[in-house]
Amino acid sequence: MELRIAQSDLEDLQAIQEYYKEQDVPHIGDDFVAAILEHCEMLQIHPDAGRVVPEFNLDHICELIHAPFRVVYLRQAKEVVLIRVWRSERQLELPENET
């Protein structure tokens, strides 16, 4: 199964790096991003590993927890698309074109 990263997810990952850079600990942001991406690689083999996002309760919108982040992805027939990375405490909202 193919793993794809949506533009919205790339922007979230860049925002994580930028936040930690502003806190004068850029290596922490880099480490988080690398660890998140490495964690998500397993979705290529195990696309059902995550849980359905409770806020949406739709079978194709799932998440992996990579504390303190939630990695939201779309599970599709031949690919998994990473669409958002948010802090766990944040309420989820998807852009209209992502559903």
N, C-alpha and C positions, 0 to 999 in steps of 0.2 A: 504494500500500500504506500502511496506517495504521501509525503509530509510537505505541506506548503505553508508559508507564512504570509498572512495578509498584511497590507500596508498598515492597518490599524494596530496590529500586533507589533510590527517593527517600530512604530512610533511609541508604543508603550514601553518597549525595551529600551529605546533611546532615552525616554523620559526617566526611567529608572537609573540609567547611567548618569544622566545629567544631574539628578537629585543628589546622588552620592558624590559627584564631582563638586557640587556646590557646598557640600558638607566637608570638603577637604579630605575625603576618603574614596577617591575614584576607584581604587582596587576593589572595594566592596561591591560597587555597582557592576563592575566588569565580572566579578566572581558570580554575582547573582544571575546575570544574563547568561553566562556560560553554563551555569548549573541548571537553569531553567530549560535552556535549549537541549542540553544533554538529557535531562529528565524526559522531555517531550519526544525524543527520538524513539523511545519504546512504543509510541503510538503507531509506528509503522508496522509493528508486528502484533501489537495488542491494542487495537483502536477502541476496544470496549473497557479498557483499564480504568478510565475515569468514570465519574458519576454524572448523572443527569443534573444540570444546573437547577437547583430547587426553585429559584425565582421564575423560571420559564416552564419547567416540567414538560419539555419537548425532548423526545428520544434522540434527536440528532444534535442537540446543543449540550455538550458535556464539559466537564472541567477536571483538571488535575490540580491538586493542592500542592504547591511548593512554597511552604510557609516562608514569609508572611504573604505570599501571593497566590492568586487563583488564575490558572491558565485556562481560558475558555476556548473551546474548539468546536468546529462543526465536523461531525462524523458523516461522511458521504460514501457512496458506493465504492469508489476507487481511490479516494484520498481523504486525508485528515487535514483540515485547514485551521491553523492557529489564528484566532481572531482578536483576542484581547488578553492582556495580563494586567490584573488589578490587585491592589492590596486586599487582603481577605475581609477586612471590615467594610469595604466599600459596597454600596448597593449597585447591582449590575443593571446596565442598560445597554442594549445593542443598537447600533445605527440601523436604519430602515433597510439598507441594502445588504446587510449581513444575515438576515433571517431567511 
